[in-house]
Amino acid sequence: MEWIRSRLTYANTTATVALFVALGGTGYAAITLPRDSVGAEQIRARSVGSSELRSLAVNSRVIRNGSVHLGHISTAARKSLRGRRGPQGPAGAPAMTLRAAVSSGGGAAIGNARTVEHLSGSNEYRLDFGRDLTGCIYSATLAAVQSGPTVDQPEAGRITVATDGARVLVRTFGASGNAVEQPFHISAGC
């Protein structure tokens, strides 16, 4: 006891009393404050630092889902979350555009169609591009086509496109809906 009394000073006594008051106040607050009673209104701006967030992250129920956005995360943290780029996958088949300009008589003026079949007096044209056409998307329009020294001009009308997987079937019509030979342009993205 003599040894304790010799070491007992005003500073030691004050520090010990302050420690008990501080611990007692925290314990009192933990016991008397109701659950979830501290919210955004009670927290001052910039009062929660990274160490507090780390301790909150351990208990994920504390941070509401969707409340932390990309803008809230530092650039350094975002960079650290990026993984290494994986290996490149195999190259796909090159994209190809199929196209043709066909006169009303069935002659392919320009483009990459191998053949154009047209029965004289018919509004049906069959184009062969020399490849499987499954999965291609077509666009066709009635259009002027250079046919020798003259330009083959279409009349008002409409055009339809279909495929059987190997060839493209084009039908041209006049404004009244009747079958008419018409010049057209067609393109397909495959």
N, CA and C of each residue as an Amber inpcrd file, in Angstrom:
protein
   570
   0.8100000  -1.1820000   0.0000000   0.0000000   0.0000000   0.0000000
   0.8580000   1.2530000   0.0000000   1.9480000   1.1590000   0.6950000
   2.8790000   2.2900000   0.7650000   3.3810000   2.6440000  -0.6400000
   3.6460000   1.6060000  -1.4030000   4.1740000   1.8100000  -2.7590000
   3.1480000   2.5390000  -3.6340000   1.8500000   2.1700000  -3.5220000
   0.7890000   2.8040000  -4.3050000   0.6420000   4.2500000  -3.8950000
   0.6730000   4.5320000  -2.5810000   0.5300000   5.9070000  -2.1150000
   1.6810000   6.7780000  -2.5710000   2.8550000   6.2160000  -2.6700000
   4.0070000   7.0190000  -3.1110000   3.8840000   7.3920000  -4.5870000
   3.2320000   6.5780000  -5.3540000   3.0500000   6.8440000  -6.8000000
   1.7840000   7.6570000  -7.0690000   0.8920000   7.7910000  -6.1740000
  -0.3680000   8.4920000  -6.3530000  -0.1240000   9.9880000  -6.4150000
  -0.4110000  10.5540000  -7.5800000  -0.2290000  12.0030000  -7.7570000
  -1.5430000  12.5780000  -8.2340000  -1.6050000  13.8890000  -8.2720000
  -2.8080000  14.5740000  -8.7480000  -3.0830000  14.2080000 -10.2080000
  -2.0440000  14.1690000 -11.0450000  -2.1970000  13.8590000 -12.4730000
  -2.7170000  12.4390000 -12.6780000  -2.1630000  11.4650000 -11.9280000
  -2.6250000  10.0800000 -12.0480000  -4.0900000   9.9470000 -11.6390000
  -4.4440000  10.5960000 -10.5460000  -5.8110000  10.5270000 -10.0450000
  -6.7800000  11.1470000 -11.0470000  -6.4420000  12.3070000 -11.5850000
  -7.3110000  12.9920000 -12.5520000  -7.4760000  12.1480000 -13.8220000
  -6.4000000  11.5640000 -14.3180000  -6.4610000  10.7350000 -15.5220000
  -7.3450000   9.5150000 -15.3020000  -7.2490000   8.8790000 -14.1410000
  -8.0570000   7.6980000 -13.8510000  -9.5310000   8.0590000 -13.7500000
  -9.8350000   9.1510000 -13.0830000 -11.2280000   9.5910000 -12.9520000
 -11.7830000   9.9380000 -14.3330000 -11.0000000  10.6230000 -15.1620000
 -11.4430000  10.9890000 -16.5110000 -11.7140000   9.7500000 -17.3480000
 -10.8920000   8.7340000 -17.2100000 -11.0810000   7.4890000 -17.9510000
 -12.4090000   6.8290000 -17.5570000 -12.6970000   6.7540000 -16.2680000
 -13.9350000   6.1350000 -15.8150000 -15.1570000   6.9340000 -16.2540000
 -15.0580000   8.2510000 -16.2480000 -16.1830000   9.0900000 -16.6910000
 -16.4200000   8.8770000 -18.1880000 -15.3410000   8.8430000 -18.9830000
 -15.4780000   8.6600000 -20.4230000 -16.0800000   7.2920000 -20.7450000
 -15.5810000   6.2540000 -20.1110000 -16.1200000   4.9220000 -20.3550000
 -17.5550000   4.8040000 -19.8600000 -17.8190000   5.4130000 -18.7600000
 -19.1820000   5.3780000 -18.2140000 -20.1590000   6.1160000 -19.1130000
 -19.7380000   7.2510000 -19.7030000 -20.6100000   8.0210000 -20.6060000
 -20.9270000   7.2240000 -21.8620000 -19.9390000   6.5540000 -22.4360000
 -20.1540000   5.7320000 -23.6200000 -21.0770000   4.5760000 -23.2970000
 -20.8430000   3.9450000 -22.1680000 -21.7140000   2.8390000 -21.7520000
 -23.1330000   3.3160000 -21.5050000 -23.2580000   4.4820000 -20.8900000
 -24.5800000   5.0370000 -20.6300000 -25.3030000   5.3070000 -21.9500000
 -24.5870000   5.8800000 -22.9300000 -25.1980000   6.1800000 -24.2240000
 -25.6000000   4.8890000 -24.9340000 -24.7670000   3.8750000 -24.8380000
 -25.0770000   2.6080000 -25.4970000 -26.3080000   1.9520000 -24.8850000
 -26.5100000   2.1540000 -23.5990000 -27.6440000   1.5260000 -22.9170000
 -28.9160000   2.3430000 -23.0980000 -28.8350000   3.6680000 -23.0340000
 -30.0410000   4.4990000 -23.0250000 -30.5210000   4.9310000 -24.4070000
 -29.6490000   4.9930000 -25.4460000 -30.1060000   5.4100000 -26.7870000
 -30.8460000   4.2590000 -27.4560000 -32.0020000   4.5310000 -28.0320000
 -32.7320000   3.4720000 -28.7230000 -32.0140000   3.0550000 -30.0170000
 -32.2860000   1.8590000 -30.4740000 -31.6730000   1.3220000 -31.6940000
 -32.0400000   2.2100000 -32.8850000 -31.0690000   2.4340000 -33.7990000
 -31.2340000   3.2350000 -35.0250000 -31.6720000   4.6640000 -34.7420000
 -31.2620000   5.2280000 -33.6080000 -31.6740000   6.5960000 -33.2710000
 -30.7260000   7.6460000 -33.8430000 -29.5740000   7.2430000 -34.3400000
 -28.6330000   8.1950000 -34.9270000 -28.7290000   8.0600000 -36.4380000
 -29.0470000   9.1760000 -37.0980000 -29.2030000   9.1810000 -38.5570000
 -28.3860000  10.2860000 -39.1790000 -28.6810000  10.5860000 -40.4300000
 -27.9330000  11.5850000 -41.1880000 -28.0150000  12.9670000 -40.5450000
 -29.1450000  13.2970000 -39.8920000 -29.2990000  14.6170000 -39.2720000
 -28.3390000  14.8090000 -38.0940000 -27.9910000  13.7190000 -37.4110000
 -27.1380000  13.8200000 -36.2410000 -25.6490000  13.7620000 -36.5830000
 -25.2910000  13.4100000 -37.8050000 -23.8720000  13.2820000 -38.1670000
 -23.4420000  14.5200000 -38.9320000 -22.3730000  15.1630000 -38.4530000
 -21.8590000  16.3590000 -39.1220000 -21.1320000  15.9810000 -40.4030000
 -21.0820000  16.9340000 -41.3410000 -20.3910000  16.7020000 -42.6120000
 -18.9230000  16.4080000 -42.3570000 -18.3830000  15.4360000 -43.0630000
 -16.9780000  15.0240000 -43.0100000 -16.5520000  14.4990000 -41.6380000
 -17.5050000  14.0590000 -40.8050000 -17.1320000  13.5570000 -39.4840000
 -16.8630000  12.0590000 -39.4920000 -17.2650000  11.3550000 -40.5460000
 -17.0190000   9.9200000 -40.6370000 -15.8860000   9.7090000 -41.6190000
 -14.7990000   9.1270000 -41.1470000 -13.6130000   8.9190000 -41.9820000
 -13.4910000   7.4870000 -42.4620000 -12.3780000   7.2110000 -43.1100000
 -12.1840000   5.8890000 -43.7110000 -12.0940000   4.7930000 -42.6500000
 -11.5370000   5.0980000 -41.4820000 -11.4340000   4.0580000 -40.4540000
 -12.8250000   3.6790000 -39.9370000 -13.7270000   4.6520000 -39.8050000
 -15.0910000   4.3420000 -39.3820000 -15.8170000   3.5340000 -40.4540000
 -15.5830000   3.8820000 -41.7140000 -16.2280000   3.1310000 -42.7920000
 -15.7290000   1.7030000 -42.8360000 -14.4360000   1.5050000 -42.5590000
 -13.9070000   0.1430000 -42.5310000 -14.5990000  -0.6790000 -41.4440000
 -14.8100000  -0.0670000 -40.2840000 -15.4660000  -0.8140000 -39.2130000
 -16.9380000  -1.0490000 -39.5460000 -17.5760000  -0.1220000 -40.2850000
 -18.9630000  -0.3260000 -40.7010000 -19.0660000  -1.4210000 -41.7580000
 -18.0370000  -1.5170000 -42.6070000 -18.0760000  -2.4960000 -43.6940000
 -18.0810000  -3.9190000 -43.1610000 -17.5450000  -4.1150000 -41.9530000
 -17.5630000  -5.4460000 -41.3520000 -19.0060000  -5.8740000 -41.1190000
 -19.8330000  -4.9430000 -40.6970000 -21.2420000  -5.2240000 -40.4690000
 -22.0250000  -4.5970000 -41.6180000 -22.2650000  -5.3510000 -42.7010000
 -22.8630000  -4.7970000 -43.9100000 -24.3050000  -4.3530000 -43.7080000
 -24.9380000  -4.7430000 -42.6230000 -26.3130000  -4.3070000 -42.3820000
 -26.3750000  -2.8280000 -42.0430000 -25.2490000  -2.2150000 -41.6840000
 -25.2390000  -0.8120000 -41.2870000 -25.3900000   0.0880000 -42.5050000
 -24.7960000  -0.2880000 -43.6430000 -24.8640000   0.5270000 -44.8600000
 -26.0000000   0.0010000 -45.7090000 -26.9450000   0.8890000 -46.0170000
 -28.1270000   0.5180000 -46.7870000 -27.7360000   0.1830000 -48.2240000
 -28.3300000  -0.8550000 -48.8070000 -28.0790000  -1.2340000 -50.1910000
 -28.4010000  -0.0660000 -51.1120000 -27.5220000   0.1960000 -52.0670000
 -27.7350000   1.2460000 -53.0410000 -27.3830000   2.6380000 -52.5530000
 -26.9180000   2.7910000 -51.3100000 -26.6270000   4.1260000 -50.7990000
 -25.2210000   4.6050000 -51.1400000 -24.3170000   3.7110000 -51.5040000
 -22.9640000   4.0980000 -51.8910000 -22.8810000   4.0080000 -53.4100000
 -22.5660000   5.1420000 -54.0500000 -22.5000000   5.2170000 -55.5070000
 -21.0500000   5.3300000 -55.9440000 -20.8140000   5.1430000 -57.2420000
 -19.4620000   5.1760000 -57.7860000 -18.7570000   6.4880000 -57.4640000
 -19.4740000   7.5860000 -57.4900000 -18.8870000   8.8900000 -57.1810000
 -18.4200000   9.0150000 -55.7340000 -18.9290000   8.1720000 -54.8360000
 -18.5250000   8.1990000 -53.4300000 -17.2140000   7.4720000 -53.1860000
 -16.7720000   6.6870000 -54.1870000 -15.5730000   5.8660000 -54.0210000
 -14.4000000   6.5640000 -54.6790000 -13.2750000   6.6120000 -53.9940000
 -12.1010000   7.3260000 -54.5250000 -11.5890000   6.6540000 -55.7920000
 -10.8680000   7.4320000 -56.5950000 -10.2900000   6.9140000 -57.8380000
  -9.3350000   5.7700000 -57.5450000  -8.5480000   5.9020000 -56.4940000
  -7.5920000   4.8490000 -56.1400000  -8.3240000   3.5480000 -55.7980000
  -9.4260000   3.6500000 -55.0730000 -10.1860000   2.4520000 -54.7180000
 -10.8040000   1.8110000 -55.9600000 -11.3100000   2.6460000 -56.8850000
 -11.8860000   2.0990000 -58.1170000 -10.8320000   1.3860000 -58.9440000
  -9.6270000   1.9630000 -59.0220000  -8.5550000   1.3340000 -59.7930000
  -8.1430000   0.0080000 -59.1690000  -8.1590000  -0.0540000 -57.8300000
  -7.7430000  -1.2950000 -57.1650000  -8.7630000  -2.4170000 -57.3680000
  -9.9930000  -2.0760000 -57.7090000 -11.0230000  -3.0850000 -57.9180000
 -10.9720000  -3.7030000 -59.3180000 -10.2690000  -3.0570000 -60.2380000
 -10.1740000  -3.5900000 -61.5980000  -9.2600000  -4.7920000 -61.6260000
  -9.7200000  -5.8140000 -62.2920000  -8.8940000  -7.0060000 -62.4550000
  -8.0440000  -6.8990000 -63.7090000  -7.2380000  -7.9060000 -63.9200000
  -6.4240000  -7.9340000 -65.1240000  -7.3000000  -8.3150000 -66.3070000
  -6.9640000  -7.8040000 -67.4590000  -7.7080000  -8.1280000 -68.6610000
  -7.4480000  -9.5820000 -69.0330000  -8.4920000 -10.2910000 -69.3490000
  -8.3830000 -11.6880000 -69.7310000  -7.8980000 -11.8480000 -71.1560000
  -7.6790000 -13.0770000 -71.5670000  -7.1970000 -13.3120000 -72.9340000
  -8.2850000 -12.9770000 -73.9490000  -7.8450000 -12.5440000 -75.1170000
  -8.7930000 -12.1990000 -76.1700000  -9.3850000 -13.4750000 -76.7530000
 -10.6630000 -13.4390000 -77.0020000 -11.3480000 -14.5980000 -77.5620000
 -11.0490000 -14.7400000 -79.0430000 -11.5130000 -15.8360000 -79.6170000
 -11.2500000 -16.0660000 -81.0400000 -11.9920000 -15.0420000 -81.8950000
 -11.3940000 -14.6940000 -83.0150000 -12.0120000 -13.7280000 -83.9220000
 -13.2060000 -14.3690000 -84.6050000 -14.2600000 -13.6100000 -84.7500000
 -15.4350000 -14.0970000 -85.4580000 -15.2400000 -13.9700000 -86.9580000
 -16.2070000 -14.4520000 -87.6750000 -16.1540000 -14.3440000 -89.1320000
 -16.2490000 -12.8700000 -89.5120000 -15.5130000 -12.4610000 -90.5200000
 -15.5660000 -11.0490000 -90.8980000 -16.9620000 -10.6800000 -91.4010000
 -17.3830000  -9.4760000 -91.0740000 -18.6800000  -9.0090000 -91.5420000
 -18.6080000  -8.7840000 -93.0420000 -19.7140000  -9.0240000 -93.7070000
 -19.7280000  -8.8710000 -95.1570000 -20.9880000  -8.1290000 -95.5530000
 -20.8470000  -7.2250000 -96.4960000 -21.9920000  -6.5370000 -97.0560000
 -22.1940000  -7.0420000 -98.4690000 -23.3540000  -7.5890000 -98.7170000
 -23.7190000  -8.0520000-100.0400000 -24.5480000  -6.9520000-100.6800000
 -24.3330000  -6.7140000-101.9770000 -25.0520000  -5.6150000-102.6190000
 -25.1880000  -5.8880000-104.1120000 -26.2290000  -5.2970000-104.6770000
 -26.4350000  -5.3970000-106.1250000 -27.3740000  -4.2860000-106.5720000
 -27.1390000  -3.8190000-107.7770000 -28.0560000  -2.9050000-108.4510000
 -28.5530000  -3.6700000-109.6670000 -29.8540000  -3.8740000-109.7440000
 -30.4230000  -4.7380000-110.7790000 -31.3920000  -3.9180000-111.6330000
 -31.2090000  -3.9940000-112.9530000 -32.1100000  -3.2860000-113.8640000
 -33.4230000  -4.0480000-113.9690000 -34.4450000  -3.3820000-114.5230000
 -35.7600000  -4.0200000-114.6140000 -35.7270000  -5.2770000-115.4790000
 -34.7690000  -5.3620000-116.4150000 -34.6550000  -6.5490000-117.2480000
 -33.9040000  -7.6850000-116.5740000 -33.3370000  -7.4520000-115.4000000
 -32.6680000  -8.5080000-114.6480000 -31.1670000  -8.5140000-114.7420000
 -30.5690000  -7.5200000-115.3830000 -29.1120000  -7.4710000-115.4590000
 -28.5250000  -6.8410000-114.1990000 -27.5270000  -7.4810000-113.5960000
 -26.8690000  -6.9180000-112.4160000 -25.8940000  -5.8560000-112.9060000
 -26.1740000  -4.6040000-112.6330000 -25.3250000  -3.5190000-113.1120000
 -24.0390000  -3.4330000-112.2940000 -24.1470000  -3.4140000-110.9810000
 -22.9750000  -3.3740000-110.1050000 -23.2540000  -4.2200000-108.8790000
 -22.1990000  -4.5590000-108.1270000 -22.3760000  -5.2820000-106.8790000
 -21.6200000  -6.5830000-106.8740000 -21.8820000  -7.3990000-105.8540000
 -21.1600000  -8.6590000-105.7170000 -22.0810000  -9.8840000-105.7910000
 -23.2390000  -9.7480000-106.4530000 -24.0980000 -10.9110000-106.6980000
 -23.4660000 -11.7340000-107.8120000 -23.4150000 -13.0500000-107.6460000
 -22.8480000 -13.9210000-108.6880000 -23.7600000 -13.9920000-109.9020000
 -25.0380000 -14.2460000-109.6260000 -25.9980000 -14.3540000-110.7300000
 -27.3150000 -13.7070000-110.3280000 -28.0540000 -13.2660000-111.3570000
 -29.4100000 -12.7510000-111.1830000 -30.2890000 -13.4990000-112.1760000
 -31.3030000 -14.2030000-111.6690000 -32.2640000 -14.9020000-112.5280000
 -33.5230000 -14.0640000-112.5970000 -34.0270000 -13.8720000-113.8250000
 -35.2610000 -13.1210000-114.0000000 -36.0210000 -13.7050000-115.1690000
 -37.2470000 -14.1080000-114.9280000 -38.0880000 -14.6000000-116.0170000
 -38.7000000 -13.3940000-116.7040000 -38.5360000 -13.3000000-118.0060000
 -39.0350000 -12.1590000-118.7750000 -40.5310000 -11.9810000-118.5120000
 -40.9220000 -10.7380000-118.2490000 -42.3270000 -10.4270000-117.9860000
 -42.7530000 -10.6920000-116.5590000 -41.8590000 -11.1480000-115.7200000
 -42.1750000 -11.4580000-114.3230000 -41.6310000 -10.3510000-113.4210000
 -42.1910000 -10.2490000-112.2390000 -41.6770000  -9.2870000-111.2570000
 -40.7680000  -9.9530000-110.2300000 -40.3400000 -11.1740000-110.4760000
 -39.5040000 -11.9220000-109.5370000 -38.0630000 -11.9880000-110.0180000
 -37.1540000 -11.7190000-109.0670000 -35.7160000 -11.7650000-109.3400000
 -35.0880000 -12.6450000-108.2600000 -34.2100000 -13.5610000-108.6780000
 -33.4970000 -14.4140000-107.7240000 -32.0160000 -14.0840000-107.8210000
 -31.4480000 -13.6660000-106.7040000 -30.0300000 -13.2850000-106.6700000
 -29.2510000 -14.3350000-105.8930000 -28.1180000 -14.7410000-106.4400000
 -27.2410000 -15.7090000-105.7790000 -25.9380000 -14.9880000-105.4340000
 -25.6080000 -14.9260000-104.1310000 -24.3740000 -14.2710000-103.6830000
 -23.2730000 -15.2730000-103.3900000 -23.5320000 -16.5540000-103.5990000
 -22.5020000 -17.5760000-103.4330000 -22.1400000 -17.8810000-101.9950000
 -23.0660000 -17.6800000-101.0860000 -22.8140000 -17.9930000 -99.6730000
 -24.1210000 -18.2280000 -98.9470000 -24.0350000 -18.7960000 -97.7570000
 -25.2130000 -19.0230000 -96.9250000 -25.7370000 -17.6740000 -96.4620000
 -27.0110000 -17.4360000 -96.6330000 -27.6130000 -16.1400000 -96.3080000
 -28.4090000 -16.1650000 -95.0100000 -28.3460000 -17.2730000 -94.2730000
 -29.0560000 -17.3790000 -93.0050000 -28.5010000 -16.3460000 -92.0350000
 -29.3640000 -15.5830000 -91.4230000 -28.9420000 -14.5760000 -90.4460000
 -28.6270000 -13.2250000 -91.0580000 -28.7360000 -13.0670000 -92.3740000
 -28.4840000 -11.7720000 -93.0070000 -29.7090000 -10.8740000 -92.8620000
 -29.4820000  -9.5940000 -92.8990000 -30.5570000  -8.6080000 -92.8320000
 -30.5390000  -7.8330000 -94.1420000 -31.7050000  -7.7290000 -94.7750000
 -31.8020000  -7.1660000 -96.1170000 -32.4520000  -5.7970000 -96.1110000
 -32.0510000  -5.0100000 -97.0870000 -32.6850000  -3.7290000 -97.3480000
 -32.7200000  -3.5570000 -98.8550000 -33.9060000  -3.2850000 -99.4090000
 -34.0460000  -3.1170000-100.8530000 -34.9260000  -1.9050000-101.1220000
 -34.6550000  -1.2370000-102.2110000 -35.4420000  -0.0750000-102.5920000
 -35.5100000   0.0170000-104.1040000 -36.6310000   0.5040000-104.6010000
 -36.7350000   0.7810000-106.0260000 -35.8060000   1.9560000-106.3030000
 -34.9670000   1.8300000-107.3160000 -33.9650000   2.8650000-107.5580000
 -33.5620000   2.8870000-109.0180000 -33.0560000   4.0260000-109.4520000
 -32.5410000   4.1580000-110.8120000 -31.2570000   3.3500000-110.9420000
 -31.1310000   2.6340000-112.0880000 -29.9530000   1.8020000-112.3290000
 -29.4340000   2.1080000-113.7310000 -28.1390000   2.3390000-113.8260000
 -27.5080000   2.5540000-115.1270000 -27.5410000   1.2400000-115.8970000
 -28.1460000   1.2310000-117.0580000 -28.2710000   0.0240000-117.8700000
 -27.7650000   0.3590000-119.2690000 -26.4730000   0.1510000-119.4710000
 -25.8520000   0.5430000-120.7420000 -25.7690000   2.0560000-120.8010000
 -26.1080000   2.6190000-121.9550000 -26.0190000   4.0800000-122.0790000
 -27.2040000   4.8070000-121.4400000 -28.2460000   4.0870000-121.0280000
 -29.4290000   4.7300000-120.4510000 -29.5500000   4.4080000-118.9590000
 -30.3830000   5.2040000-118.3260000 -30.6720000   4.9800000-116.9050000
 -32.0810000   4.4020000-116.8110000 -32.1950000   3.2630000-116.1830000
 -33.4780000   2.5870000-115.9910000 -34.1400000   3.2030000-114.7540000
 -35.2140000   3.9660000-114.9510000 -35.8920000   4.6610000-113.8550000
 -37.0880000   3.8470000-113.3680000 -37.2580000   3.7160000-112.0440000
 -38.4320000   2.9900000-111.5470000 -39.6590000   3.8920000-111.5320000
 -40.8240000   3.2900000-111.5620000 -42.0580000   4.0290000-111.3360000
 -42.4060000   3.8960000-109.8590000 -43.3950000   4.6230000-109.4170000
 -43.8200000   4.5070000-108.0190000 -44.2740000   3.0770000-107.7560000
 -43.9600000   2.5600000-106.6000000 -44.3440000   1.1900000-106.2900000
 -43.7530000   0.7240000-104.9810000 -43.6370000  -0.5900000-104.8600000
 -43.0660000  -1.1690000-103.6450000 -42.2400000  -2.3810000-104.0150000
 -41.4970000  -2.9030000-103.0190000 -40.5870000  -4.0170000-103.2430000
 -40.6150000  -4.9240000-102.0220000 -40.4860000  -6.2300000-102.2170000
 -40.4120000  -7.1870000-101.1060000 -39.1560000  -8.0350000-101.2640000
 -38.6290000  -8.5150000-100.1400000 -37.4150000  -9.3350000-100.1340000
 -37.6600000 -10.5480000 -99.2480000 -37.2330000 -11.7200000 -99.7100000
 -37.2990000 -12.9540000 -98.9240000 -36.0610000 -13.7760000 -99.2700000
 -35.7780000 -14.8210000 -98.4880000 -34.6470000 -15.6900000 -98.7790000
 -35.0000000 -17.1270000 -98.4390000 -34.3630000 -18.0550000 -99.1410000
 -34.5070000 -19.4760000 -98.8240000 -33.2310000 -20.0020000 -98.1670000
 -32.3300000 -19.0920000 -97.7840000 -31.0600000 -19.4540000 -97.1450000
 -29.9100000 -19.4780000 -98.1190000 -30.1980000 -19.7530000 -99.4210000
 -29.1400000 -19.8000000-100.4280000 -29.2480000 -18.6380000-101.4140000
 -30.4830000 -18.2250000-101.7220000 -30.6930000 -17.1390000-102.6740000
 -31.6560000 -16.1130000-102.0830000 -31.6390000 -14.9140000-102.6760000
 -32.5460000 -13.8490000-102.2670000 -33.6090000 -13.7130000-103.3440000
 -34.8720000 -13.6720000-102.9220000 -35.9820000 -13.4910000-103.8370000
 -36.5160000 -12.0780000-103.6690000 -36.5160000 -11.3180000-104.7750000
 -37.0100000  -9.9420000-104.7650000 -38.2200000  -9.8760000-105.6900000
 -39.2750000  -9.2150000-105.2250000 -40.4680000  -8.9830000-106.0470000
 -40.7300000  -7.4840000-106.0880000 -41.0120000  -6.9790000-107.2860000
 -41.2940000  -5.5490000-107.4590000 -42.7400000  -5.3740000-107.9080000
 -43.3450000  -4.2710000-107.4660000 -44.7490000  -4.0010000-107.7520000
 -44.9060000  -2.5390000-108.1500000 -45.9840000  -2.2480000-108.8910000
 -46.3370000  -0.8770000-109.2300000 -47.1110000  -0.2370000-108.0950000
 -47.4850000   1.0340000-108.3000000 -48.1930000   1.7840000-107.2630000
 -49.5580000   1.1690000-106.9620000 -50.1920000   0.5410000-107.9390000
 -51.5150000  -0.0520000-107.7160000 -51.4340000  -1.4500000-107.1160000
 -50.2070000  -1.9780000-106.9260000 -50.0210000  -3.2920000-106.3210000
 -49.8790000  -4.4120000-107.3310000 -49.9150000  -4.0870000-108.6200000
 -49.7700000  -5.1190000-109.6390000 -48.2910000  -5.4380000-109.8650000
 -47.9970000  -6.6460000-110.3450000 -46.6290000  -7.0900000-110.6010000
 -46.0470000  -6.2960000-111.7670000 -44.9120000  -5.6290000-111.5250000
 -44.2540000  -4.8050000-112.5390000 -42.7520000  -5.0200000-112.4250000
 -42.0730000  -5.1520000-113.5860000 -40.6060000  -5.1980000-113.5880000
 -40.0930000  -3.8080000-113.2080000 -39.2310000  -3.7630000-112.1910000
 -38.7230000  -2.4760000-111.7020000 -37.2210000  -2.6150000-111.4240000
 -36.4240000  -1.5670000-111.6570000 -35.0290000  -1.5930000-111.2530000
 -34.9280000  -1.3680000-109.7370000 -33.9100000  -1.9500000-109.1010000
 -33.8020000  -1.8170000-107.6420000 -32.3510000  -1.9370000-107.1990000
 -32.1220000  -1.4910000-105.9670000 -30.8610000  -1.6990000-105.2430000
 -31.1800000  -2.5880000-104.0690000 -30.2640000  -3.5020000-103.7520000
 -30.4350000  -4.3730000-102.5850000 -29.1000000  -4.4680000-101.8650000
 -29.1580000  -4.5100000-100.5390000 -27.9430000  -4.7480000 -99.7350000
 -28.3190000  -5.6700000 -98.5860000 -27.3460000  -6.4170000 -98.1440000
 -27.5650000  -7.3470000 -97.0320000 -26.3410000  -7.2910000 -96.1250000
 -26.5590000  -7.1750000 -94.8500000 -25.4910000  -7.2520000 -93.8590000
 -25.4750000  -8.6350000 -93.2480000 -24.3370000  -9.3000000 -93.3270000
 -24.2430000 -10.6710000 -92.8170000 -23.1190000 -10.7800000 -91.7940000
